[in-house]
Amino acid sequence: MSRRRRAAAFGALALFAAGIAAALANGYGTRVAQGYGPLRPVVVVGAGLPAGERLGSRQAGGALEVRRVPVRFVPPGALASPAEAAGLVTAAELPAGSYLLAAHLRPPGRGSPAPRGLGAGRGPVEIAVSGADALLLSGAGPEGSRVDVIVTSEPGGPGPGRAFVAARRVPLLALRPGADGPGPGGTAAATLGLTRSQALRLIAAESYARKLTLMPSR
């Protein structure tokens, strides 16, 4: 076989291998979409951000990253683009690797000192929660009461799917409907008086859990 024919044969084999690889990749993507739903872009904190950090072009270029994950694993209120956070301020410290949610941000200049009576080491932190309809629709306002925060993890996530109490008897400072409004399946924005360790635990849980639920403490 001449050198020219050998080169043509190797070229044809390379094209054939590339076609097989593309078909396998496409088939894998199709199986993922069928099993977990279509992929959706979400914003992830690439480097830890302190509370009170104003987000802008610097974060869009490095500290905030965009990843594509199955819709099933996207938490409520997750941002799809760093541009949605431009000009806003972080309401709490955000650890690296966590999803960036609308509940983690606030307009600049609207911060307030920690309310009196929270106790040493506690501060207000806003998180997105599910199942708050009963508290929102109750006759008396739930603000000022004590609640437990229940985390329900996804099966196949960190450990088996389960529900556990991530924070006990924390002060509920404010509760309002989320971006999708009240009603079944809707989320709410809850401002809680949390210690630093509780805040970091719940913010991390928002990244992997199926939902966070408030329950009146007993």
N, C-alpha and C positions, 0 to 999 in steps of 0.2 A: 504494500500500500504506500502510495506516495505521501510526501510530507503535507501537501495541500489537502489530500483526502483525509489524512489523520486529523488535521486541524478542523476540517469541516465536521468530522464525526464527533470530536470532543465538544465543538460548539453546539451541535444538536443535542448531545447528552446533557450539557449544562442547561440548555433551555428546557429540556424535559424535566430535569431535577427541580428547576425553579418553578415550573408549572405544578409539580406535585407538592412542593412546599407551600405554594400559595393556596392550593386546594385544601391541604390539611389545616392551614391557619384559618381559612374561611369556614371550614367545617367546625373547628373548635369554637370560633366566635359565634357561630349559629347555635351550637349546643349550649354555650353560656347564656345567650339571649333567651333560649327556650327554657332553660332551667331557672334563671334568676331575673329575667326581664331585660329590656334593652338597657344599654349603657347610657349614663347621663354625666355631663361634666359637673364636678363639685370643686369648691375651693378648700384646700387643706393648708393648715399653718405649717410652713416648712421649717421655721425657726420660732422658738417661743417668743410670745409678745407680752409685755407687761400691761397691767391695767392702766387705762388713760392714754394709750398710744394712739395717736392720730394716723390713720392709714392713708397712704398716697402712692405716688409713683415708686418710691423705694420698696414698699411692700409688694406692689404689683410686679416688680422686677426680680424679687428674690424670696422674701419671707412668706409670700403667699404663692401657692402652687395650684395648678388645675389638674385634676386627675379624672379619669372616666371610670365609674363604678356602676354595677348593676343597680337599677332603680330600687330594688328590694332593700338594699343596704343604705340608701340615702336617708338621713334623718330629716324630720320636718324642719323647714326653715333654712336648709342648707343653701348657701350662695352658689351660683353657677359661674360667676365671673368676678375677678378681683375688682373690676370697675364698679360693681355694686357696693363695694365697701369704701370707695374713695371718699375722703373727707369726713368719714365717721370715726368714732373713738371706741376703743375696746372697753367694755363695761367691767371686765374682769381679766385676770391673768389667763392667757391661753397657752397651754403646753404644745410643744412641737408634735405634729402628727394628728392633731385634732381637726375635725371639720369646722369650718367657719360658718356659724349660724347667724341669722338675723337677730336672734335674742342676745348674741354676744356683743352687739354694737349699739351705740347711742349717738345722737347728734352732739357735736362739740358744744361745750358751755352749759350743758344741762346736768353736769355731775352735782352731787350733793353729799355732804358729810354723812357719815354713818349715823342713823337715828339713835337717839339716846335709849338706853335700856337694852341694847343688844348684848352687852357684856364684852369684856375684853377679848380681843382677837377675832371678833366677828365683824363682817361688813356685808352690805347689800350686793347680791349677785343675781342676775336675771338668767333664767334657763327656760327652755321650751319644754312643756309637759303635756301629757295626754290625760284624758279622763277627768278634767277639772270641771265638767258641766255641773256636777252636783254641788260643788262649792260656789260656782258662779251664780247658779239659780236658787241658792238657798235664801231664805228670807233675810237673815242677818249677814252683813258683809263678813267675809272670811278673814279680812286683814286683822292682824293682831293675834290670830290663833296659832297653835303649834301643829305642824304637820310632819309626817314621815314621807320620805321620797323613796319610791319603789322603782327599781331598775329591772326591766324585763329584757334579757339578752336574746340575741338571735341564736337559734340552733346552729351549731357549727362555728360559732364565734369563739371568743375566749372561754373555753369550757363548754359544757352542754347548755342548751337553752334552759334558762331558769329565771326565777324572780327572787330578788333579795332586797332587803332594806339597806340603802346606801347612806342615808342620813336620818337620824331619829330626832324627833321633837325639835325641829328647827322653826324659828319664827317666820311666819308668812307676812311679808310687809306689803305686798301688792299682788293683785291677780287681775289680768285682763285678757280678753280673747286674742288669739294669735292672728296671723295674716289671713288665714283661711276662714276666720269667723267662728262663732260658737256653733254647737251642734254635734251630732254623732260623728266621731272620727276627727273632729277638729282639735287643734292644739291651742294652748294658752301660754301666755308669757307670765311666769311666776317670779317675783322678786323675793328672795329668801335671805335671811340673816345667817350667813355661813362662816365657819372658820376657814382658814386657808386650805387645810387638808380636805375638808368637805367640798369646797369649791373645785379644787383640782380633780377630785374623784368624780364629781358629777359632770364636769366639763369633758373629762375623758370618756365617761359613760355615754355622753351624747354622740360620740364618734362610732361606737360599736353596738349600742343597745337598740332594740326595736322601739322601745318607748320608755319614758320616765313618767311615773304617775304619782300624784299627790293623794295622801290618805290622812284624814284627821287623826291626830295622835290621841291615845287613850291614857 
